[in-house]
Amino acid sequence: MIIKKLLVIVFLLSMTGCATSLPPLKAVEHVDLKRYMGPWYVIACIPTFIETKAYNGVEEYRTLPDGSIDTVFTFNQGSFDGPKKRYNPRGFVVDKINNSTWGMQFIWPFKAEYLITYLSPDYGQTIISRSKRDYFWIQARTPQISETDYKSLLSILAAQGYDISKVRRVPQRWNDKKENL
């Protein structure tokens, strides 16, 4: 248990470090938080150490009375039938005008940068980025997206300065009941 906590602290320190010399990322101009809340399937990412073998990754957001965002990230570890993992960081909207820049807190007092740099007009697809270009997440309201959309989202990330060779598609396979949602 102590080793797991130390790994999480090291991870958080790496996520809160200084930005590189790359130009700043531009977050989207406005996020309607009410529309943004709910479940998002993780389609692809540059994975953190906890996500390297994630299957059926889903991140769900819910606004709390104090204005923070309850975040629940669930996935199966190692395979579709692997053990269920659950993480519950809390999001904090940093930019209260646009709602597109958040801090994500796994352990107090560390907050990782969380920038919504793409959001489709129908709120069906989104990209979460970081100025350090170390991690990103492509998420969608459906477990699969078209190959055309996927390539388009990757081109947005490449234009942001990401190394696309590090991308991992998150396997998604659901029965009709969508038992995890």
RAGIFEN-V913406 format. One record per run of one state. SS is the DSSP state (H for helix, E for strand, - for the rest). FROM is the first residue (numbers start at 1). LEN is the number of residues. If there is no record, write none. Layout:
# RAGIFEN-V913406
ss={SS | SS}
from={FROM | FROM}
len={LEN | LEN}
This chain:
# RAGIFEN-V913406
ss={- | H | - | H | - | E | - | E | - | E | - | E | - | E | - | E | - | E | - | E | - | E | - | H | - | H | - | E | - | E | -}
from={1 | 2 | 16 | 33 | 37 | 38 | 47 | 54 | 64 | 69 | 78 | 84 | 88 | 90 | 94 | 101 | 106 | 112 | 120 | 125 | 130 | 136 | 141 | 147 | 161 | 164 | 167 | 168 | 170 | 171 | 172}
len={1 | 14 | 17 | 4 | 1 | 9 | 7 | 10 | 5 | 9 | 6 | 4 | 2 | 4 | 7 | 5 | 6 | 8 | 5 | 5 | 6 | 5 | 6 | 14 | 3 | 3 | 1 | 2 | 1 | 1 | 10}
